Amino acid sequence: MDPFVSALEELAEALTAGEDPEQALPDIAGEHDLPVQALRNRALRAFGPLETYKQRQVELKKERDQTARRRDPVFAGASFLAAVASLSPKLSVEERQAEIGRLAEEYDVDPAAHKEAIERLRKR
């Protein structure tokens, strides 16, 4: 097996965990007996800019989640209601309505269709 494959997998995990690429690269290269610059070059080709890898992965996951919710309206509705249920009870009525509106946009649902469930959540 190509020694770069396992090193790149380990680097991806480290970057996703928030480690600094400048610290992770030498450590991982040393563990796999690879030249640091060679690993850096492979990582740049595989992942793009290492400094923004974690943020790009978060954005990709968010996009995948949104796509899944758009494909399944029941999942979108359930996710929306779960997010509404987790709103702070300390919010004013206006703040709560604004948050519900924002969440409705994020989950691509009509809050009027979930009005009864939202009202039941508020009574808890």
Secondary structure by P-SEA (a helix, b strand, c coil): ccaaaaaaaaaaaaaaacccaaaaaaaaaaaacccaaaaaaaaaaccccccaaaaaaaaaaaaaaaaaaaacaaaaaaaaaaaaaaccccccaaaaaaaaaaaaaaaccccccaaaaaaaaaac
